[in-house]
Structure formats: C-alpha cells, structure tokens
C-alpha cells in the first residue's frame, strides 16, 4: 500500500512563502492526477491545485497567481509552492494522488500538514 507523507507546513507571516512537499513511499504507476487540498477549521475540504499526468494544471480562484503545483517524477514528489500567503490560507493541507489501473481508479491521501499564516 502506497503511503503519502506531506511536509513543509508551519507558521508563516502574511506575505511569506512556504513550499509543501508530498512524498510517496513507492513509485506510483498509472498516475492520473495529483492534487493538493486544504481544510480550514469548521470548513469543508477544498481543492487547491491539481495537475494531470499530462501536466495540465488548475487552481482554486483564491490561490491563482500565488500557488504553484509541480512534481518530480524521479523522486516521487509533488510540491506546492505558496507565495504571498494570507491568513485565510491557514488550513491543513493534504496531498492526493489518483491512479488508474485499467478501469479501476485508486485514490491515495496523505495525513496532512498544517499551515498557519499569522502575524
């Protein structure tokens, strides 16, 4: 069973930057998409950024121009570069990988990393 582990979260001042990483315990074949989600206290989990296997990306409107999703296939890593952070970006951030095996989809989630934006 592949495991995803996020890292890079922490406390940062408004306007600051963080880079989140998501490491897979093993090479994942047949990746359909990778994504970052976040969940703030008392709110539903929401999609922040996603990247398809072909490299297409999409972002939540609230983070466009500030966040960038990227990957390193050789290292089984997915990144989320977050710039110009705002207090409303405070949340637990989760990595998700979708894998296709024939007609069956598999979904892998990390346990999350906390991001707090505060002065």
Long-range contacts (C-beta under 8 A, 24 or more apart in sequence): 2-26, 2-28, 2-97, 2-108, 3-108, 3-110, 4-95, 4-96, 4-97, 4-108, 4-109, 4-110, 5-110, 5-111, 6-93, 6-94, 6-95, 6-110, 6-111, 6-112, 6-113, 7-113, 8-113, 9-93, 9-113, 9-114, 9-115, 10-114, 10-115, 10-116, 11-116, 11-118, 12-85, 12-115, 12-116, 12-117, 13-85, 13-117, 13-118, 13-119, 14-85, 14-86, 14-87, 14-117, 14-118, 14-119, 15-84, 15-85, 16-85, 16-117, 17-81, 17-82, 17-83, 17-84, 17-85, 18-82, 18-85, 18-115, 19-79, 19-80, 19-81, 19-82, 20-79, 20-80, 20-82, 20-93, 20-95, 20-113, 20-115, 21-77, 21-78, 21-79, 22-77, 22-78, 22-79, 22-80, 22-95, 22-97, 22-110, 23-75, 23-76, 23-77, 24-76, 24-77, 24-97, 24-108, 26-76, 27-76, 28-76, 28-97, 28-99, 28-108, 29-99, 30-99, 30-100, 30-101, 31-97, 31-98, 31-99, 31-100, 32-98, 32-99, 32-100, 32-105, 33-97, 33-98, 34-69, 34-71, 34-78, 34-95, 34-96, 34-97, 34-98, 35-69, 35-95, 35-96, 35-97, 35-98, 36-69, 36-78, 36-80, 36-93, 36-94, 36-95, 36-96, 37-93, 37-94, 37-96, 38-89, 38-91, 38-92, 38-93, 38-94, 38-115, 39-91, 39-92, 39-94, 39-112, 40-88, 40-90, 40-91, 40-92, 41-91, 43-91, 45-94, 48-80, 48-93, 49-80, 51-78, 62-88, 63-89, 82-115, 85-115, 85-117, 86-117, 87-117, 87-118, 88-117, 89-115, 89-117, 90-115, 90-116, 90-117, 90-118, 91-115
